[in-house]
Each structure stands twice: as C-alpha cells, then as structure tokens.
Amino acid sequence: MRNHFLAALLLTAVPTLAQAQAVAPILTTPEAKDVWTYARPAEARVTHVDLDLDVDFAAKVVRGTAILDVLAARGAKAIVLDTLDLEIFGITDERGRALAYSLGKKDAELGSPLTIQLNGARKIRIAYKSAPGARALQWLTPQQTAGKRHPYLFSQGQAINNRSWIPTQDSPGIRQTWRAKITVPEGLTAVMSARADTPGGVAAGTKRAFTYTMTNPVPPYLIAIAVGDLKFRPLGPRSGVWSEADMLDKAAAEFADVEKMIDAAQALYGPYRWGRYDMLVLPPSFPFGGMENPNLTFLTPTIVTGDKSNTDVVAHELAHSWSGNLVTNATWSDSWLNEGFTTYFENRIMEALYGKERAAVNSQLDFAGMVRDVKAAGGDAAPSTCLHGDPGETAGQLDYLKGSTFLRTIEYAVGRAKWDAYLRSYFDRHAFQPQTSAGFLADLRKNLIKGDRVLETKLQLDRWVYQPGVPSNAVEVKSQTLAKIDAQLAAFNAGGAASAIDATGWSTQQWKRFLDNLPRQQSAARLKELDDALGLSNSPNAYVQSAWFDLAIANRYEPIVPALEAYLTRVGRNLLVTPLYRGLKAQGSWGEPIARRIFAKAQPGYHPVTVGAVSRILASE
C-alpha cells in the first residue's frame, strides 16, 4: 500500500533516520481528501508539535508557544494550518527571524486558515493564546467539581476541536509526534495523553510544570489535557486510574479488570504499542462515554455503576489503541474504520473476559440499534445509512453499529480463526498509518479474499460500505438473556402488573432492552405503576434514567419533570441528554418550554460540544 503514500514526493530537506521513522505517511488518493481541514499536506505538513503552555484559570485561556516541525515539498513557499479563534502574537523560524503570515476568513465550523510563509524554515515558532470559549476546552469552577475546592480543565479534541487551542494541521490523516510542557497553579496536576516525563511535576516559581512526550505519530485530535485536583490509583503494572478523590475508590473497583482486558486484546490482535493504559474519570459534564486518548483514556462517570455492567466502554476505548489510534481513518468520511472496527473488537474483548452470552447480549443490542437507526434515518434508501459518505452525516450510531455488524458478517463467512489472523496482520501492516474505505477493501481483497469470486459475492463488500441500508447477509447474534427480558416485556405489554417484573440483578443492557422496547404510548397510570414498582426516576444508573425519561417525555408525563431537571443539570453526556432535549422539543407547547428552562439552568455545566448539540435541537423547526 505504500504506493498510495507520499513516498514519491521530492523534499527540500531530507530528515535524519530517527526523524524519518517518526514521520507517518499520508494518503494522497482522492478518497483521502479531507474537507474539514485547510491544510495542503502534499505541499507542506507538520510532523511534530512542541508545546509550552501556561494554563490561566482566571482568564480561561492557555497561552504560550507551539514549535512545529515542517516537512515541505521542493518549491513549497508556505504551510497552511488550522486555527479557531486563536490570537496570534508572532511567528518566527528556528533562528528567531520573523515569518510573514495571514489569518483567513473564519468559518463557524472549520475556523480560519493560518498561512505562514516558510522562507526556507523547517521549524516555525508560534506565540499565541486560546480564546476563553475555545471549543475543545471546558473550564469548570470549583463548585462544578466533585471536591468543590479547585477549578478543573479538560479538553475534547475529536473531531476538529483541537485547532481551538493548538495551531496545527488538524486532520486525522496528518499524523504528528508531540511534546508538551504545561504550567499550572501549584496544588493542581496536569495529565495528558502521552508518556509523563515529570510525574508529579516540577516547581516553577509559584506554579508547577509537567512535561509529556508522544513518540508515536498520532492524529492531532488525540492530543488531550486535563488539569485539576487529581489523584492516582495503580490497577496493575501497565494501568491505573486518575480522578478526583471522591470518585477514586469507586472507579478503581469498577475498572479492576483492565489488565485482563489488555491481555485479551493483545492475544487477539497483537501487541499493545503505547506503553501504559491509564484512565481519567472526568466530571459529569464530559460529553462522551469515553475518549480513546493514547495512554490516558477519558471516561464519563456515568459508567461507574458498581456492577461493572458498563465496562464495555473501557473495552471500547482500549480497542481504539489498535483501531483508531494505531490505524486511523484518513478523513471523517470513513469514521466507521475507527468506530465500527472498535465496536467489533470491544465485543471480542468482552467475550474473552466474560463469556459468549455477555458478548451476545451486546451484539444483539447493537443489531437492534442498527435497525432502529436505519429506520429513523428514513429506511434502507437513506444516504445517511452508508458507511462511507459525507463527514459527520452518518445517521445515529451507524458508524459503530453497521460497521461492527459488517465485520461480524465477514467473521461468520470466513471463520473466526481466518478472520482473526487477517485482522492481526492488517493492524501490523498499517500500524501508525491513515486508512480509507477503499484502502481497507483493497487490503481485504488482496490478503483475505485472494480472488475467491464466490466469497467476494457472498460478502457484498461494496454494498456494505458504499450503499445505504443493511445488506441481506447481515449476521444477527441471539442472546438467551435478552430472550428472557423479552418474555417479561411481552407479559407487561399484555396487561401484566409492573410489580410482577423481576429486575433482580439486571445489568444496564437488560434495563435498556426492557425500557427501549416498551410501546411509546402509555397511560399516566401505567407510567406511575412502572415508576413505583421499579424506582426508575431515582435509579442510580444514568442509562436507566435516560431511557425512562425518554418514554415518560413521549407521553407528557408531568410527574417526572423534577427528576428530569435534576438529571439534566447533573449529567452532561451527549448520548444520554440530547435524546431527552429532542423528545421535549418534539412535544411542542408542553415540552419545549421545559427544555428551554432546564437548558438555561444546565448550560453552564455542559461541555461546548453538548451546548452546541442541544442548541441545534432547540433551534430546529
């Protein structure tokens, strides 16, 4: 596949052997054109980022310098970077000579292109600061944290948010090594998605400085930071968990199996190439279930439920260490190459640790979710149900669910042993490289199908990737556990009493199966009966509450409004809160005023990603 990379580009500066090993190739095929970046990497691209930043909680900005190593084609005059609301103070080369630059017109989503005249420079130094409302950064007051004593900062880079605090080429296909020195107020700890060079930090006057180094070339969205009153608990020789003190014991107990997960993952698809696998449990405003930042997975506290039923999220983020971080979608048009692969891999890790039945539960739920998302998108002809398409336009969670079902269908067609051997070799062949749908299918045909026309026809590869809907060969795994839930569901729907439902020991997945499949039209009396019998409004499980509130909102069930308001002002995870705002909005004169009132109260505690998502829901017609 190297013939598709930038190997033939003549360069004005030849890197040393060490530098060459750190420079990841880029894809230059038409399918790999990234419409979400201003960068022109075939002319000049960033290969390394060196940050020296001071974290200012009072002003809610980071300020300092970024030194970028540049690899330029012969004759290239300029390099183009991505920025979003950065204030640029000056740009120089490695000798301190000023370089001319211009900041282009701002696009609300993409930000502004920063064009720098190179004048022969191979290192450029940018002095800058972020804006107080930087899209990647969330600044929490002490009152918004668990400990209530210190402020907190965390970032969320995916997909194109890091350009709001790092001037670089913010595209998943332009991999970069990086180093960072982060200076924070004394008493706080800075953690990042890389190897810690100075664990515990070094005194810097009245402040403390922490340095981190990432020697593997990674896509820029994986540069992540968090600063707060953080404590650490080791879980094994390669793993541990960070959180505020109040959450540490619970998190350590919940994630106690992580070393076994790493072992299981390596046994499946090859060595873990990142050294340590630590986790950070963030405050409730974190907008996602998890974020696969290398060396330091970011996790929502909503998965800490005391029964390990949501540790599939940890398995998912760990699996990204192969699919996503090691082999990365070249553009966001192919995000299924990250998320579909990872959802499949996650399921295999869970099977290795907890058995086939638990994996079957998750597989069947994923299949049902895929069918539901296709239907919601408009059916099998809807363009948004294609795996490869316009970036960000895939319906629902189809990148995850249709993508993983596709891979499972291949597994069942060729056999697990053959499929596992192929996947392991695939990760080895493309390690630390970007990938496209066309590239994956070409690799699959060359190294797995090998000209077998019968198998090619059976798999329907192009139908899965480039056509809408669900192909006819899709494999659905059945679970005995969910069959028992369905039996209780049927009894209740037939008029049975809610008190007859035996929910003893139900996992999150079992609760979701029951609640998500209740008929959407229910009487107020029936809803009260459910809540009284099962304690849904006050469930300690955030997933259960979200599913319950979704049903109650659909029926304008007024008694849940106080509990709903408490929930939406406490939880900031997109997956759990945006469906509730969408449901309230759909209820018109009853629900929309409730949504707007709660959002006005909850917004200060939400991440900018969640604020944007909810704002779009409330602004829609």
N, C-alpha and C positions, 0 to 999 in steps of 0.2 A: 504493500500500500504506500510505500514511500514515494512512488512516482507521483502521487497526488499532493505531496507536500512542497514546501518552499526550497527543496534541495537544489534546484537549478538556478536560483536567484544569485546573481553575482553581487558580492558585497564589497563595500569600500573598505571595511575593516574586518580582518579575519580574527575571530575570537580564539583565545587560548583553548587548549584541550579541556581544561576544567570548565571554562565558560561554555564551550560547545556542548558539554554533557548536561549543562543546566538549562540550555535553550530548547524548549519544546517546539516541534514543528507545528506549522499552522496549515489548515486546509485552504486551498485556493480554488476548489471546484465551485461552479455556480450555485450549487445547493448550499454551500457553506457561507454564502454572503450574509452577513449579519446586519439586518436593517435597524437594529437597536443600538448601533454604535456609529460615531462619526469617524472612527479610526480607519486608516488606509494601511493595513499591516503589510501588504506586499511592497509598499514604498519604505516605510519605517515603522518599527514596532518596539514596544517596551519589553525587555527581557527580565528586568529586575527592578524592584522598588525598595528604597531605603527611607523609612520614615523617622522623623524626630519631632514628636508632637507633645505639646503641653495640654492637659485636659483642664478646662476652665469651667467649673460648675456654675459660678456666678453668672457668667455671660452665656453659658450653654453653647460653647464652641470648642473646637480643637484648633490649635494654631501651631505653626512650625514650618518644617520643610519636608519636601519629598525630593529625593535624588533618584532619577530614572536612568537606567542603562538602556541605550538605544542601539538597535541593530538596523542599519539603513542600507537600502539598495544603492548601487552606484548611480550617482547623479541626483539622489534624493535631496531636495532642498529644505524640506520641513517635515515635522511629525505632527499628527493631529491626535489630541487627547479628548476624553470625555470629561465634562465637569457639570455640576449642577449647583448653582448659587455659591460657588467658591469665590472668595475675594483674593485676587492675586496681587501680591505686593512687588514681585520682581522675579525674573528668570535669568539665570546665568549658566555658563558652561562650567566644565571642571576646573578651569583656570580663573574663574571669577569674572569672566567677561560677560557683559550684558547681552542677552539674546532678544531680538525683536519678537514680539508675539501679538496675537489678536484674539479677542474673545467674540465668537459669532453670536448670531441671534438665538435667543433662548426658545426652546420647545418645552412645553409643560412637562412632558414625559422624559424626553431624551436629554434635556439640559442644553448646554451650549458647547460647541466645539472650541477647543483651545488649540490654535495653530501656532507652532513655535518654529521659527527659522533656525535651522541647525548650524549653519555656518561651520560645518565640519565637526561639530560637537558629537561625542559619543556618550557623554553624561550630561544631564541637564538638572539644575537645581531650581526648584520652585518654592518660593516663600509664599505662604497662603494661610487662610483660615476658613473654616466652615461657617455656614450660616446657623443662627440659633434654631431654625426649623429644619435642619438637614434631614432629608428623607430617610437616611439609613440609621439615624441616631435617635434614641429615646432617652431623655433626661428625666429622672424621677426625683422628686423631693423626698426628704426623709420620711414624710408621712405616707408616701406611696410604697414604701418598702415594708418588709416584714419586721425588721428591727426597729424602725422609726427613729434611728439615731443619725444616719448618714445618708447622703444622696447616692444615686446609682445611675450608671450609664451603661447602655448596651447597644450593639449595632445589629442590623439585619441587612445583609448585602444583596441577597438574591431577590430579583434577578438583575436589576440595573440600578441599585440604590447606592453602591459604594462610591460612585462618582460624586456624591454629595459630601464626601469627606476625604477622598483620595483622588488627586488628579492623575489619571492613568487611562489606558485603553480598556474600557470596561466591557469586555466581550468574553464569553466563555471559551472562545476559540483561540484567545491570545494568552497563553499560559505564562506565568511570571513567578520567579522566586522572589522572596522578600525578607526584609529585616525591619524591626521597629524598636525604637526607644520611646517609651511612653512615660511621661512625668505626671504624677497625680498628687493630690494633697496627702500629707502624712496621715497615717491611720487607715488609708484605703489601699486596696490591692487591685492591680491591673492584670487581667488574664487575656490571652489571645490564642488564636488558632494556629499555633506553631510551637516549636520547642522553646522552653524557658531557658534563657542564658543566665538569668539572675533570679532564681527562685527567692522570693521574699523581698526582692528589690534592693536598691542601693540608695542610701541617704543622699539627697540633693538639696542642700540648704534646708528650708522648711518643708520640703517636699520629698517624694520618693520616686526613683526611676526604675522601670522594669524594661528589660530587653528580651526580644523574641526573634527567632530565626526560622524561616521555612526554606529548606534547601531543595525540596521537590518543586518543580514548576507547577503552579496551580492556576485555575481560572480566578480572575480578580474578585468575583463575588464571594470567594471563600476566605478573604481576609476579614477577620472579625475581632471585636474587642468588647470587653465588659470591665467596668470599674465599680467597686463597691466594697462594703464591709463583708468580705467573702472569707469563708472558712473551707478547709480541705479535709477530706477523709479518704485514705487509700482503701481500695477494694481488692487489690491484688498487685502483682509485680508490674503490670502494664497499665493499670487503670485506677481511677479514683473519681470522686465527685466533689465539685465545688457548689456551695450555696450560701445563703445567709444562715446564721447559726440556728435559727428556729426551725429550718427545714432539713438540716443536715442528717439527723438520725433517721428520719422517715425516708429520705432519699437513698441513704446508704443501704437501708433494709430492702427498699424496692428494687434497687439495681444490683443486688448481691450476686446475680448470676452473670454479670457482664464478662468475666474472664472465660466462663464456659462458652459464651456467645462468640468470643474472639476465636477460641479453639475450633468451634464448629464451623465458623466462616472460613478459616484457613484450610480446614480439612476439605471443604467443598471446592473453593476456587483460588487457592494459592496464598502466598504469604501476605501478611499484613505489613505494608511498606511504610508505615507512618510512625513507628516507634511506640508512643503511648496512645491510649484511648481514654481520655478523661471526659467528664461530662460536667456541665454547668446547669443547675436548675435555676431558672430565671424567675423574676417576679411575675405575677399573673398577667401583666399586660403584654407579654411576649405573644406575637400574633400567630405563631405556628405551633404544631405539636412538637416538632424538633427541627433543628437545622444542622446539617452534617459538616460543620466547620472542622477541618482536619485537626487532630489532636485534642479538640475540645468541642464536642457536640453540645449545642444549646438545646435545652428541653423546657417544655412548659410544665408548671407544677400540677396541671390538671391530670397528668398521667400517674401521679403519686396517689394511689387509692388504697394502699395497704394490702392488696391481694395479688400483686404482680400481673393482673389481667391486662394491663396496658403496656407491658414491657416490649410488646411488638414494635412500639415506637422506637425504643432503644435499638432493637434488632434492625429496624429500617435504617436508622441513621448510621449504624455500624456498617451495614451493607453498602452504603454510599461510599465507603472507603475504597471499594472496588468500582462500582457503577455510579459514576458521577464525579468523584474526586480523582480516581485513577484514570478512567476513560470517561470523557466528558462530552456532552452534546456540544457540537461546534457552534450551534445557534439555538435560540429558544424555540425555533420551529420544530425542533426534534427533542423537546424536553422528555418525551417518553423514553428516550435512551438512558436518561438518568432515572426517572421515576418508575417506569414500567419494569425495567431490569431490577431495580432495588426492591420493589414490592414483591416480585417473584423470589428474589434472594432472601428477603426478610422471612418469607413463609418457609423457605427451606431451613433457615436457622432455627425457627420456632419448632419445626418438626424434629430437627436433630436434638433439641433440648427437651421438648415437652410431649413429643409423640405425634403420630399421624392424625389423631382425632382433633387435637387443638389446631393443627395446621388446616385440617379440613373445614373447621368452623370458619376460620378466616378466609379461606379460599371461596367457600360458598357465599359468604357475605360480600366479598369483593365482586363475585359474579353478579349477585343481585344488584349491587351498587352500579355496576356497569350497565345492566339492562335499564335501571332506573334513570341513569344519566342520559342514555341514548334516547329514551322516551321523552325526557324533559327537554332535550335539545331539539326535538321535532321529528324523531324517528330515524330509521336506517338511512334515509337520504340526506340527512342534515350534514352540511360540510364540516361543521364543528366537531363531528364524531370521527374525523380522520385523525390518525396518529401524527402524520406529518402535515403541517399546514401553517397558517399564519401564526406567528408567535403570540402566545397568550390567549388564543381563541379556542383552544380545545374545551369542549363542554365539560362542566363539573370536574370530576377526578379521573377522566378517561385516560389521561397520560399514565396514571397509576394502574387503573383497573383494566382497561382494554389492553394496555401494554403488557401487564403481567399475565393476563389470560392468553395472549398471543404466545408468550414464551412457554407457558404451561402446555399449550396445544402442541408446540414443537416437541416438548419433552415426551408427551404421550405418543406422538407419532414415531419418534426415532428410538425411544427407550431412554431411561434415566442415565444409565452408565455412559452411553454415547453422548448424550446431551451435556452431561457434567464435564466430560473430557473436553468437549468443544468449548464450553464456556470458560473453563480454566485456561485453555490455550488462547482464547480470544482476549482475556484480560492481560495475559503475558505479552501477546503480540502488539497490543495497542496501549500499553502502560504509559501514563503521563502524556497522552495524546488526545486531541479532539476527534470526534466522530460524527458522521451524518447517517441518516437513514439509508441512503444509497450505499455508503461505505459499509455499514453493517450487513446489508443484504448481499453485497458483493462478497464479503468475507464469509458469510454463511454458505453461499453457493459454492465458493471455492473450497472451503475446509470442512463442510459437513455434508452438503448435498452431492457434490462431486459429480455432476452430470446425470444423476438419477432422475429421469424425467417423471417417473411415476411418483416419487417422493415430492418433487417440485410441484406437481399438480395437486397432490394431496394437501400440501401445506398452505397453498394460497397466499404466498408471502406478500405480493404486491397488493392483493385485496386487503390484507390486514393493515398495511402501512399507509397506502395512498387512497383507499376508497372508504366511504363513510359506512357506518353501521357495524354490525357484528357478523363476521363470516359464518357460514353454515357448519364449519368444522370446529367451532369453539368448544373447548372442554369445560364442563362444569363438574366440580367435585362435590359430592354429597356428604353431609355430616349427620351422624346419628344424634348428636347433642341438639342440633337445631331442629331435627325432626320432632324431638320431644317438646321443644318450645312451641313449634307449630301446632302440636296437638293441644296444648293448653290455650294457645291463641284461638284455635277453632272452637274450643269449648266456651270460651268467654264470648266470642262473636255470635255464638248460637244462643246466647242469653244466660250463660252461666254466671255465677256470682264472682265478683272480684276476690272475695275472701277465700275462694277455692283455689286460687292461683298459688302454687308453691314455688316461690322465688328463692328458696334457701340456697345459698351458695352460688347464685347466678353471677357470672362474670359480666364485664361490660358488654361483651359481644352478645351474650344471651339477652341482656336487657334491651340492647338495641334491636335485636331481631324481633322481640315482642312488641316494643313500642312503635317501631317504624312500620310495622305491618298491621297495626290496628286500623280499621276503617277511619278515614279522615273526618267523617261526620259522626259526632257523638252528642248525646244529650247532656245537659248540665248535670243531671242526676247521675248519669253513668260516669262522667268525669270525676264527680265528687266521690263516688264509690271507689274508683281506681286509686285516687289520691289517698283516701282514708285507709285503704287496705295495704297499699304498697309504699306509702310515705314518699311519693315522687317529688313533691315540691321542695322537700327538705332533704333530699338524697345527698349524701356526702360525695357522690360520684358526679362530676361535671358533665360527663357524656349522658348519663341518665336524665339529669335535669334538662339538658338541651333538647333531647328527644321528647320529653314530656311537655315542655313548654311549647314546642313546635305544634304538637297535637292540640294543646289547650288553646293556643292562639287561633288555630284554624277554626275553632268553634266559639271564638269570642268569650272565652270562659273567664269572667271578671275576677273570681277569687284568686287566681294565680298572679295577678298583677304585682302585688307587693313582693312576692318571692322572685318574680321575674326581674323586677327592678333591682333587687339586691344582687341577683346573679349577674346581670349585665353591667353592673358597676363594680363587680369583683373579678370577673373573668374577661380577658381580652383576646382569647384565641379565636382567630378568624373562623375556623371550621365550626366552632360552637356558637358564636354570637351572630354572624352575618345571616344565617338562615332565620334567626328569630326576628331580626330587623326586617328582613324581606317579608316574612309572614305578617308582621304588624302592618307594614306598608300596604300589603295586599288587602287588608281588612278595612281600608278606606277610612271612613269617618270615625270608626271605633278605634282602629289600631294605629293609624298614622299619628294622631296627637300623642298617644302613649309613647310611640317610638321616638318622636322628636323631643319629648320631655325627658325621657331616660337618656337619650344620646347627649343632650346638653349637659346632663349631670355626669355621665360616664366618660365623655370625650377626653378630659384632661388626663385620665389614666390609661388611655389607649395608645398603642403604637401608631405612628403616622400611616403605616400600611393599613391598619384596621380603620383608622379615621377616614382614609380615602375610600375604602370599600363601602363603609356604611354611608358616607356622604353621597356616593353614587347611587346607592339604593334609594335613599330618601329624595334624591333629586330626579329620579326616573318618573316617567309618566305612567 
